[in-house]
Amino acid sequence: MAHRGRSAYTPESSYQSFKEAYDLDVDVLETDIRLTKDGIPVIFHDESLDRTTNGIGSIVDYTFDELQAYDLGYWYQDSRSGEYPYRNKDFKILSLVEFLDKFPKIRINLDIKNELKEAPKNILDAIVSSNAHDRVLLGSFHHKQVKRFRDISEQWRVPTSASPLEVLAFLGHFTLFSHKKFCAFQVPMKYNFLKIVTQKSIERAHKWNLAVHPWTINDEQEMINLLNWGIDGIFSDDPELLLKVWDFHKLK
């Protein structure tokens, strides 16, 4: 599961990053979604442009057309040379529709970042317009956003992952959690001192027929441990390493 594409080696959330991951034959491309000022869902993780582009300010303060002026590869630095090899290489912010249409034959994992009420509907409209409803899995850190999306997407049967509230209910063995609303837990390995992904929690999720997808795993030994525990999927910035570990695991 390629986290923002092949983001360990190429500017995250860029077409090139996703294309490099796709060419490695990964199973899933993962990305984050935010809305622009004119309500267009775009492929972008941060609230602001500052960290990854030569722009400043919040995504939501710009229209989609205005965002095209900014260089998505501007601040990507090669860890060995210290250079910025992707500046002025025409790396642009993609709309969700562009992204789905450029990669029509692979499963997609979407994460709603905005808390704007209109975000779930605008995202669903993009998914449906690209005829991608049967290959998208959607999640969010915001329980209300997941609920809103479920409420409007029922006829399209777009699956969702558990919200943080539902993850907490599962970990606490609370009866209020209903696994029928979601098909997977997409979670960090731990949160502060709370271990979330363990062999026991994976086994318990599997008893409920629920998948577990931890993020973001870039360490080879940690990948090996998870595969030995029977993990269902792994988010990684380095899908090439993950595939190498997976291929070796299959031979055992």
C-alpha positions in Angstrom: 0.0 0.0 0.0 2.0 3.0 -1.3 1.6 5.8 1.1 1.3 9.0 -0.9 3.0 7.1 -3.7 6.7 6.2 -3.7 7.1 9.1 -1.4 10.4 8.0 0.1 12.1 8.9 -3.2 9.8 11.2 -5.1 7.7 14.3 -4.0 4.7 13.0 -2.1 1.3 13.0 -3.6 2.6 13.9 -7.0 1.6 12.1 -10.2 5.2 10.9 -10.6 5.3 9.4 -7.1 2.1 7.5 -7.7 3.2 6.4 -11.2 6.5 5.0 -9.8 4.6 3.1 -7.1 2.1 1.9 -9.8 4.9 0.7 -12.0 6.2 -1.4 -9.1 2.9 -3.3 -9.2 1.7 -2.3 -5.7 -1.8 -3.3 -4.7 -3.1 0.0 -3.4 -2.3 3.7 -3.9 -3.0 5.8 -0.7 -3.6 9.5 -0.7 -5.2 12.3 1.3 -8.0 14.6 0.1 -8.6 18.3 0.8 -11.1 20.7 -0.7 -10.1 23.9 -2.5 -11.8 27.3 -2.2 -14.1 26.3 -5.0 -14.9 22.9 -3.5 -12.7 20.7 -5.7 -11.2 17.7 -3.9 -7.4 17.6 -4.4 -4.6 15.2 -3.6 -2.8 16.9 -0.7 -1.9 15.9 2.9 -1.1 19.1 4.8 -3.5 21.9 5.6 -1.1 24.4 4.2 1.1 24.6 1.1 4.3 25.6 3.0 6.0 22.3 3.6 5.9 20.8 0.1 5.4 23.7 -2.3 6.7 27.2 -3.1 3.3 28.6 -2.0 2.1 29.7 1.4 -1.2 29.5 3.2 -4.1 27.1 3.4 -5.3 24.9 0.5 -8.8 26.0 1.2 -7.9 29.6 0.5 -7.1 28.9 -3.1 -9.1 27.8 -6.1 -8.0 24.7 -8.0 -6.8 26.9 -10.9 -4.8 29.1 -8.5 -3.1 26.1 -7.0 -1.7 25.1 -10.4 0.8 28.0 -10.0 2.7 26.2 -7.3 5.5 23.6 -7.6 4.7 20.4 -5.7 8.3 19.3 -6.0 9.8 22.5 -4.7 10.9 21.4 -1.2 11.8 17.8 -1.9 15.4 17.4 -0.9 17.7 14.5 -1.9 19.0 13.1 1.4 22.4 12.2 -0.1 23.3 15.2 -2.3 21.3 17.9 -0.4 20.0 19.1 -3.7 16.4 19.8 -4.8 16.1 17.7 -8.0 12.4 18.1 -8.6 12.2 21.9 -8.7 10.7 23.4 -11.9 9.8 19.9 -13.2 6.1 20.7 -13.7 4.9 18.9 -10.5 1.3 20.1 -10.0 -1.3 19.4 -7.4 -3.8 16.9 -8.8 -7.6 16.9 -8.5 -9.2 13.7 -7.2 -10.9 13.2 -10.6 -7.5 13.6 -12.4 -5.9 11.1 -10.0 -8.7 8.5 -10.3 -8.7 8.9 -14.1 -4.9 8.5 -14.4 -5.0 5.3 -12.4 -8.2 3.5 -13.5 -7.1 -0.1 -12.8 -5.8 0.0 -9.2 -7.4 0.1 -5.8 -7.3 3.5 -4.1 -7.3 4.4 -0.4 -8.6 7.9 0.4 -8.3 9.9 3.6 -10.6 12.9 4.1 -8.5 15.6 5.8 -11.0 18.5 5.8 -13.7 18.9 8.4 -15.8 20.9 6.0 -19.4 19.5 5.8 -19.4 19.5 2.0 -16.2 17.4 1.7 -17.8 13.9 1.8 -20.3 14.8 -0.9 -17.8 16.4 -3.1 -15.5 13.5 -2.8 -18.3 11.0 -3.5 -19.3 13.0 -6.6 -15.7 12.7 -7.8 -15.5 9.0 -7.1 -18.8 8.3 -8.9 -18.0 10.5 -11.9 -14.8 8.5 -12.4 -16.7 5.2 -12.0 -14.3 4.3 -9.1 -16.8 3.4 -6.5 -15.9 -0.3 -6.7 -12.2 0.2 -6.0 -12.0 2.9 -3.4 -11.8 2.5 0.4 -12.3 5.7 2.4 -11.4 6.7 5.9 -10.8 9.8 8.0 -9.5 10.9 11.4 -12.9 12.7 11.7 -15.7 10.5 12.8 -18.4 12.9 11.6 -16.8 12.9 8.1 -16.8 9.1 7.9 -20.5 9.0 9.1 -21.5 11.7 6.6 -19.8 9.7 3.8 -21.5 6.5 4.8 -24.9 8.2 5.0 -24.7 9.4 1.4 -22.8 6.6 -0.3 -24.9 3.6 0.7 -26.3 3.0 -2.8 -22.7 3.0 -4.2 -21.5 0.6 -1.5 -18.1 2.4 -1.1 -16.4 0.7 1.8 -14.9 2.7 4.7 -12.4 2.0 7.4 -13.0 2.5 11.1 -13.0 6.0 12.5 -10.8 6.7 15.6 -13.9 6.5 17.8 -14.7 3.1 16.4 -11.1 1.9 16.8 -11.2 3.0 20.4 -14.5 1.1 20.9 -12.9 -2.0 19.4 -9.8 -1.8 21.6 -11.9 -1.2 24.7 -14.2 -4.2 23.9 -17.2 -1.9 24.0 -20.4 -3.3 22.6 -21.3 0.0 20.9 -18.9 -0.7 18.1 -20.5 -2.2 15.0 -18.1 -3.8 12.5 -20.9 -3.8 9.9 -20.2 -0.1 9.2 -16.5 -0.7 8.2 -14.2 -3.3 6.8 -10.8 -2.4 8.1 -8.8 -0.7 10.8 -6.2 1.7 9.4 -4.2 2.7 12.4 -0.7 3.6 13.7 1.3 0.8 15.5 0.8 2.7 18.7 -0.6 5.9 20.1 1.4 7.4 22.9 1.8 4.5 25.3 -1.1 2.5 23.9 -0.1 -0.4 21.6 -2.7 -0.7 18.8 -1.3 -3.2 16.4 -0.3 -6.4 18.1 -0.6 -10.1 17.1 -3.5 -10.4 19.5 -5.4 -7.4 18.1 -4.9 -8.6 14.5 -6.2 -12.1 15.5 -9.2 -10.5 17.2 -10.0 -8.3 14.2 -9.8 -11.3 12.0 -12.4 -13.1 14.1 -14.7 -10.2 13.1 -13.6 -10.5 9.5 -12.0 -7.2 9.7 -8.6 -6.2 8.0 -5.8 -4.4 9.8 -3.6 -1.9 7.8 -0.9 -0.2 10.0 0.9 3.0 8.9 3.5 4.2 8.2 6.0 1.3 8.1 9.4 1.9 6.5 11.5 -0.4 8.6 12.3 -3.8 7.1 12.2 -5.8 10.4 8.9 -4.2 11.4 7.5 -5.3 8.0 8.7 -8.8 8.6 7.2 -9.0 12.1 3.8 -7.7 10.8 3.7 -10.3 8.0 4.5 -13.0 10.4 1.6 -11.9 12.5 -0.7 -12.2 9.5 -1.2 -8.5 8.7 -3.6 -7.8 5.8 -1.9 -4.7 4.4 0.9 -2.2 5.2 1.2 1.4 4.3 4.7 2.4 3.4 6.6 5.3 1.9 9.0 2.7 0.4 6.8 0.3 -1.5 9.9 -1.1 -3.2 11.3 -2.3 0.1 7.9 -3.6 1.2 7.5 -5.6 -2.0 10.9 -7.1 -1.6 10.0 -8.2 2.0 6.7 -9.6 0.8 8.3 -11.6 -2.0 10.8 -13.1 0.5 7.9 -13.8 3.0 6.0 -15.7 0.3 8.9 -18.0 -0.3 9.1 -19.2 3.3 
